[in-house]
């Protein structure tokens, strides 16, 4: 599974033109969530009830039901690039800080799909593209 991030320009005729887009593995999503430092948003179903998912708590050794949330890159979906350019540059700064690198390296997936360098490069691409196309709208799908 991967994240597809695209930058779309509204043509004013009910259509959008894609300016740029890329994919990167979702195995490094936790790195982006930490770097972006955005609050999680709870998910609700069409009836207004909480969307529940099963999560394993390794400290307790049990599975439990918790409310699903959107976090990290998914919170950028629908935002105007110019509105989040500063946030994205700060995230790149946090992720590339030499004193934080070790913490991100610990989050590299065991299966080898994705790594710190690739995750940082993808986040930097998002920040650079947002700065270059501030009037576009960011779309994030997974």
N, C-alpha and C positions, 0 to 999 in steps of 0.2 A: 504494500500500500504506500502511496506517496501523497504529498501535498502538491497541488497544482496552483500556482499563484499567477494571476494575470492582471494586467493593467488595461482598463477599458475606457475609451473616450465616448461619451454620450454624443451622438450626432444631432440630437434635438428632434429626430424623427422617430423616436421610439426604438431606435437601434443603437447598438454600441459597436465600436470598432476596437478590436484588440490591438494595443500598441506593442505589447511584449508579454511573454509568458515563459515560465520554466517549471520544471518538476524537481522535487527532491524527496528522498525517502522519509516517511513519517517516523522511522525508528529513532530519529534525533529530536522529535517534537518537544521532549522535556527540556532539552538544551535551550531551544527557542523560547519556551515558556518562562524559563528562569531569566534569560537575557532580557526579554521584553518587560518583565516585572509588571504585568497587567493583572488586575483582579479577575478571578474566575467569575463567569456568569452562569447561574443555574439554568438548566434546560427544562422546559415544560411541554407536555403534549398538547394536542389540539383542544382537549377538554379543560386545560389549565392545571392539570395535575403534574406532579414532579415525574420526570423521566428517571427511573431507577436502573442502576447497573450493579453487577456483582464485582466487588473488589476484594483482593486478597490482602490481608494485613499480616506481613511477615513477622511483626513483633508479637502478635497474639496467636499466629498460626491458624487463623480462621478466615472464612469468607463471610462477607457481610454485604448487605444492600445499601448503597449510598446514592445520593442524587447525582445524576450526570451533569457535567459542566462543560462549557466551552472555555478554552484557555489558549494562551500562546498565539500562534499565527491565525487561528480561526477567528479571533476577536478583531482582526483587521478587515475581515470580509465586509464589503459594502462601504468602507471608509474612503474618503477622498485622500489621495496620496499626499497632497500638500498639508493636510491636517495631521498626518502622522509621521512626516519626515523627521522632525526633531526626535520623536520617540524612537524611531528606527535607528537613527544615528547614535543615540544613547545606548540602545541595546547592543549595537555593534561594538561600541566602546567597552561596555561591561563584559561582553563575551571575549573580546580580544585583549583585555587587561592581563598582563603577564602574571600577576598574583592570583588570578581567577582560573587560569588555564587548566590547572590540575583538577579542579572541581568538575569542569566540563569533560575532561578526558575520562573521568570515572563513569560518565554517563554514556560512553560509546557503546553501541549495541554489541553483544557477544556474537551475533550471527554475521558480523562484518558488513552489513548493509548500512552504510553511512558512517561518518566519523566526524570528529570535531572540526577538522579543516574544511570538509565539505559543507557542514552545517553553517560555519562562520561565513564561508564564501557565498552561500545561498542567501543568508541574512544580509550580507553586504550588498549583494545584487539587488535585493528588494529595496534597501535604503537608497542606493544609488539611482535606481529606476524611479522611485517615488520622487526624489529630488529633481530628476530630469523631466518628469511628467506630472507636475503637481495638480493639474486639473483632471487627471484620470481617476477612476474609481478602482480600488483594489478588490479583486475577487479571489477567494481562497476556497478550494474544494479538496476533499480528501476521499 
